[in-house]
Amino acid sequence: MAYKVVITPLAHLDEFEAYEWYELQRIGLGEELLTELETCYQKIAGHPEYFSFIDERKELRDFLMPRFPFLIVFRMINNTVEIITVHHAKKHPSKKYRSQDF
């Protein structure tokens, strides 16, 4: 059973900022990032329970993108996967958990 994927406003902002940066590096690279993000979201939605917890409350999980250096931080709520952030894996580790009081 595939879970429904919901992307938070914060994760959308992360996606947009990453897209803009990659497009400045090379036209079309931002589109490649978005395509890979969609593929990763589908993989997460297929089996979110396969991914380990990353917090003490055992609520958050993450997925490391294979091509781009981003961690997709998410949580499961009933039959929904909520994408919390799309965090650059090499920048500000503490910001990986930022959210709106999840």
N, C-alpha and C positions, 0 to 999 in steps of 0.2 A: 504494500500500500504506500503510495507516495503522499507525503504530507503537503499541505498547502504552505507556500512560502510567502511571508509578509516581510517587507523591507522597511525598517524604521526610517524616519526622516534623517536621523543622524547618519545612518548607513548610506542613504541616497546622497547626502552631502559628501561623504567619504568617496563614493563612486565618482561623483562629478569632479571633485578635486583631482583625483587620480587620472581620470579621463583627460582633463585639461592638460595636466603635466605631461602625460605621454604623447598627446597630440602635438605639443610644442617640441618634443624630442624628434618625432617623425610623424608626418601626416599618415593617419590610418592606424597607428599603434594604439591610440586610445580606443578605437573601435575593436581592435583585437583584444584589449583588456576587457571590454564589456562583453564580448562573445565568450571569453573564458570565464568571466564571472557567472554568466548565465549557465554555462556547463557545470560549474562548481555548485551553484544553487540546486541544480537538478540532482547532482550526486548526493548532496546533503539531504534533500527532500526524500530521496529514495530510501535512505537508511541513516537517519540522524543519530540513532542510538549506537552506531559504530564508532563514534568519536568520543574521546575521553573528556571528562570534566576538567575544567581549568580553574575552578574556584572552590572554596571551602564549603559553600552551600550546596554544591553539586547541582548547579543550575545551568552554568554556562559551559559551552563546548566550543572548540575551534577547528578550523579546517585550513591547512596551508595550501595556497594555490601552487600548482606545479610550475608554472612558467613565470609568473610575476611574484614579487616578494610581499605578498599580502596574506594576512590571516583573516578569515571570515569568522567572526565571533557570533554565535547564535545560541538560542535556547529553544526548548520544545515546550509548547503549551497546548495540551490536548492533542489535536490532529494538525497543529500548525507549527511550523518552524519560523521563528522570528529572528531575522538577521539584525543583530544589534549594531555591529560596526564592521567596516572593511578597513582593517588597520595595517599600515605598512609595518612589516615584520622587523625592520631595523631602526625604527624611530620611536622614541618615547614609549617604552614598554608599559608604563603605568596607565597610559591613555587607552590601552587595549580594552579596559573594563568600563570606560566612560559610558554613561547612559542616563536615562531619565528615571532614576530610582527604580530600576527593575529589581 
